[in-house]
């Protein structure tokens, strides 16, 4: 199954995986409007200076409302007349293995709000631009797939608010891990993940 790029609505989030062969990072972006069938205007998160994307490989990932990610490989991004334009493969975005996304460990206790339960104690395990996972350390929540939740925490000078719903459940005897796809996030997320990535490499 594929997703055609022109079907993405303005406001859709695109996570950009940028690599130069030695290092890689993820950057968040938002689709502003389509220019042609496979070319669109995008805005980049946290860009104070003009960025040039020379001699790098860029993959763009879009996660649909059902939490299924699709990827366009080897996209092109150029800065033209004060705006960033993205060009993608006209063959469509292919379903992406989410586990290939770069995740960074967090290991921080938070109060999480779950629609069906209210506020609960949780441990954030890891985070990426497209999702996060939390641990129910007492295995008491018994959430189904699709359950919605939100977390808010501070780390490394960033104030992060994330909302999403459960797409993966790893149920163990004494604890349970829930994987959430992000449906709404503070714009600090991209900067936070990049800092975490750099610290991991160092």
C-alpha positions in Angstrom: 0.0 0.0 0.0 1.2 3.5 -0.8 0.3 7.1 -0.1 0.2 9.6 -2.9 2.0 12.8 -1.9 -0.7 15.2 -3.3 -3.2 13.6 -0.9 -1.5 15.0 2.1 -3.4 17.9 3.6 -1.8 21.3 4.4 -0.7 21.1 8.1 0.5 17.5 7.7 3.6 16.7 9.7 6.7 15.4 7.8 9.6 14.0 9.8 12.9 14.4 7.9 15.7 11.9 8.4 18.9 13.6 7.2 22.2 11.7 6.8 25.6 12.5 5.3 26.8 8.9 5.6 28.5 9.4 9.0 25.9 11.2 11.0 22.2 11.5 10.9 19.5 13.6 12.6 15.8 14.0 12.5 14.0 17.3 11.9 10.3 18.1 12.0 8.5 20.0 9.3 5.0 21.0 8.3 3.5 20.9 4.8 2.3 24.4 4.0 0.8 23.9 0.5 1.3 21.9 -2.6 3.0 23.7 -5.5 2.8 20.8 -8.0 1.8 17.1 -7.7 5.1 16.1 -6.1 6.5 19.4 -4.9 5.3 21.3 -1.8 6.2 24.3 0.3 7.2 23.2 3.8 8.2 25.0 7.1 11.1 23.6 9.1 11.0 23.4 12.9 13.5 25.6 14.8 15.4 27.1 11.9 17.0 30.4 12.7 19.3 30.4 9.7 18.9 29.3 6.1 19.8 25.6 5.8 21.4 24.0 2.7 20.8 20.4 2.0 23.9 19.6 -0.1 25.6 16.2 -0.1 23.1 14.7 2.3 20.4 12.0 1.9 16.9 12.9 3.1 14.0 10.6 3.7 10.6 12.1 4.6 8.1 10.2 6.8 4.4 10.9 7.1 2.2 9.2 9.7 -1.4 8.9 8.8 -4.3 9.4 11.3 -4.4 5.6 11.9 -0.8 5.7 13.1 0.7 4.1 10.0 4.0 5.7 8.8 4.9 6.1 5.1 8.3 7.0 3.8 9.6 8.8 0.7 13.2 8.0 0.0 15.8 10.4 -1.3 13.7 13.6 -1.3 15.1 16.9 -2.4 14.8 20.1 -0.4 15.9 23.5 -1.6 15.6 27.0 -0.3 14.0 29.2 -3.0 12.8 32.8 -2.7 12.7 32.7 1.1 10.9 29.4 1.3 11.8 25.7 1.5 10.5 23.4 -1.2 10.4 19.6 -1.0 10.3 17.3 -4.0 9.4 13.6 -3.6 9.4 10.5 -5.7 6.1 10.4 -7.8 5.8 6.7 -7.2 4.3 7.4 -3.7 5.3 6.9 -0.1 5.7 3.3 0.9 4.7 1.8 4.3 7.6 2.3 6.7 8.9 0.1 9.5 8.6 2.4 12.5 11.3 0.5 14.3 13.8 1.9 11.8 13.1 5.4 13.1 15.8 6.9 15.4 14.6 6.7 19.0 16.3 8.3 21.9 16.0 7.0 25.5 14.4 9.3 28.1 13.8 7.3 31.3 11.9 9.9 33.1 8.9 9.6 35.5 5.9 11.7 34.6 2.2 12.1 35.3 0.4 11.0 32.1 -3.3 11.8 31.4 -5.2 8.9 29.9 -8.7 9.6 28.6 -10.2 6.5 30.2 -8.3 6.7 33.5 -7.4 10.3 34.3 -3.9 11.0 35.7 -1.5 8.0 36.1 2.1 7.6 37.0 4.2 6.6 34.0 7.9 6.2 32.9 8.8 7.6 29.5 11.1 5.0 27.9 12.0 6.5 24.6 10.8 9.1 22.1 11.2 9.9 18.4 9.6 12.5 16.1 6.7 10.2 15.3 6.1 8.4 18.6 6.9 7.7 22.2 6.6 4.7 24.6 5.7 4.7 28.3 5.8 2.0 30.9 3.0 1.1 33.3 5.3 -0.2 36.0 2.5 -2.0 37.9 0.6 -3.3 34.9 -2.6 -1.7 36.1 -3.9 0.3 33.2 -5.0 -2.4 30.7 -5.3 0.0 27.8 -6.6 -1.1 24.4 -5.1 0.0 21.1 -6.5 3.4 20.2 -6.5 4.7 23.8 -5.5 8.3 23.9 -3.1 9.9 26.3 -0.9 12.9 26.8 2.3 13.7 28.7 4.0 16.9 29.7 7.6 17.1 31.0 10.8 19.2 31.0 14.2 18.0 30.1 17.4 19.6 28.8 15.8 23.0 28.9 12.8 21.9 26.8 9.2 21.9 27.8 7.5 19.1 25.9 3.8 18.3 25.6 2.8 15.3 23.5 -0.5 13.8 22.7 -1.1 10.5 20.9 -2.8 7.1 21.0 -1.7 3.5 21.6 -0.6 1.6 18.5 1.6 -1.1 20.2 1.3 -3.1 23.5 4.1 -5.2 25.1 2.3 -6.9 28.0 4.7 -8.5 30.5 3.9 -10.2 33.7 4.8 -7.4 36.1 4.7 -4.3 33.7 3.4 -3.2 30.4 4.9 -1.0 27.7 2.6 1.1 25.5 3.8 2.6 22.2 2.0 5.8 21.2 1.9 7.5 17.8 2.1 11.3 18.2 -0.8 13.2 17.0 0.2 16.6 18.5 3.5 17.8 19.8 5.2 21.0 20.9 7.6 22.4 18.4 10.4 21.8 20.8 10.3 18.1 20.1 12.6 18.3 17.0 15.2 20.3 18.8 15.0 18.0 21.9 15.4 14.8 19.8 18.4 16.3 18.0 20.2 17.1 21.3 19.5 13.6 22.6 20.9 12.1 19.4 24.1 14.1 19.6 24.5 13.1 23.3 24.0 9.5 22.3 26.7 9.7 19.6 29.1 11.4 21.9 
